Amino acid sequence: MSDITLGDVTVARIDEYYGPVGLRPTEFFPQSSAEVWERNESWLAPDFLDPESGICRSAIQTWLIRSEGRTILIDTGVGNGKYRPYSPVWSYLDSPYLQNLARAGVRPEDVDVVVNTHLHVDHVGWNTRLRDGEWVPTFPNATYLMPRRDFEFWDPEGPHRPHLGRGNQNVYEDSVAPVAAAGLVELWDGSYRIDGNLTLELAPGHTPGSSVIRLESGSDRAVFIGDLVHSALQFVEPDTNSCFCEDPVLARHTRRRVLGWAADHNALVLPAHLGGHGAAELVRDGESFALKGWAPFERVSVER
């Protein structure tokens, strides 16, 4: 378990899953071509692409932040024991997530803030755990920060009909509503100041309420970008969307805007789903971006 220090903030990653997600590149990213993946395979494989099967590899992980004396989790993965009929790779998962969190010195009751960058199946799962047949908050002393736009968009009783369709089935009921019922949810819109180092900002497109967390501490800068990027390919091909984006045009615009800020401010970019070293610094490269270097996190390279 490694961490890095950015100004007065420490950042670590808590693994839940790393391995294949059952999608070939042109399925995961339908606007991309096989030629683009072949051209970039030398550096995408093996961390982000299995060269033998041709299947994309992805990480499910939480960013653990310690800032101003508080313990903050960014995204909570898939969760254990949850029925996901339209996301079979995540259905009834059984991972040592809480043990991994404990190895980093954090008990569930120690967590002060949980940030859900958006409310997809693989970002809210450990919001709750099963106890005596009921889903209860995993982090009972935390404030759960959820974007109001996603909270309303994914409500199954609401009027919205997501592009993802039933892919998020059961998620609101078992991983969002129980936390709200416990009075632990704080909804926000626009922007939200977490503390002197961290600010939440809307970054819509992937979902209506997708958000990023901007870190500015001392001379260091970073941005936790959730699902603006699913594969490192999108660093160098920023107009490439995943198949899960609700508003593809807005998703492209937001990705370019946020990656552009990161390149211009020498900010570390921390997506939700990258294996390998997990995060990177970028530079502008014409109308696109190029890798300046990977973060000094321990490389995640073994499927688990």
Buried (B, 14 or more C-beta within 10 A) or exposed (E): BBBBEBBEBEBBBBBBBBBBBEBBBBBBBEBBEEEBBEEBBEEBBBBBBBEEEBBBBBBBBBBBBBBBEBBBBBBBBBBBEBEBEBBEBBBEBEBEBBEBBBEBEBEBEBBBBBBBBBBBBBBBBBBBBBEEEEBBBBBEEBBBBBBBBBBBBBBEEEEEEBEBEEBBBBBBEBBBBBBBEEEBBEBBEEEBEBBEBBBBEBBBBBBBBBBBBBBBBEEBBBBBBBBBBBBBBBBBBBBBBBBBBBBBEBBBBBBBBBBBBBBEBBBBBBBBBBBBBBBBBBEEEEEBBEBEEBBEBEBBEEEE
